[in-house]
Amino acid sequence: MLAQQLFNGLLLGATFCLVALGFNLVVGAMDRLNFALGETAMLSAVLGALIMTETPAPFLVSFAAATLIGGGVAVAVYYLSFRFVSADFPTASILSSLGCGLVLTAAVTKAFGSHQRTVPDVLSGVRLDLGAFTVSGAQLVILLLATLLTVGLYVFLERTPWGTAIRAVSDDATAAGLLGVPVQRVILLTFALSGVLAGAAGLLTGLAYHSVSPFDGFTTTLTALMIIVVGGLGSVSGGVLAALLIGLIQTLTVAYLSATLRDLIVFVLVGIVLLVRPQGLFGRNAGVLERV
């Protein structure tokens, strides 16, 4: 029983880490939060679920569509809320992205209704019995895709010229620009990648719970914020580890204590981290007060 719950927690954390990584990419590039990223994940999940239920397309087609939709929405939010906002008013873009998120929720509710939408199961005939715990076909798909995206992002950031450019802009955008890095294009790419990760996270989370709701965006955003606070703003490895930790905490709390305590315990953990180590477990010391 414990082994099964631990696996479920790691699986939940694997979906959490995708949208948290998307947040961290934007924070690293601009030192600002895109509060529309949760709604981006929600919109991608709703449209992905529609493709799964209304067309004969296989799951991978729906998944690819969700990631592309997420990337496109994130790029639109960049132009609407970040690209033309003066750096002298950093909170303006944050509030604008929050407004974009509210508009996305209202648009989805108006177009598709406010009810939950079912996400069909995949590989329903597959079930792996590993002794201490079992893995369903859907869980296998979630774990595989989340792992591939996380590893792929790491390889992209560490082994490609554009990944190097993203890391350079994250460290010092001004110096990177003086060295010939196209800063604005790199930031645009960063937003697109964050949207792709958010779209993937939205549909995979919907697959895990077998449903999506137009009101999932705020919950996704809140969870991602808690993850990046614990792991450290701008830290990719910290975001992954914090996502797995929070996924485990939430799953074990629901299984052995109470579902009503799930978020409370995570909030207490976030508060302790802010008091003891404000930059997060793996965050940078520079600019801690401004980032917090």
Beta strands, then each sheet from edge to edge (+ up, - down):
strand 1: 117-118
strand 2: 127-129
strand 3: 134-136
strand 4: 211-212
sheet 1: 1+ 4-
sheet 2: 2+ 3-
end
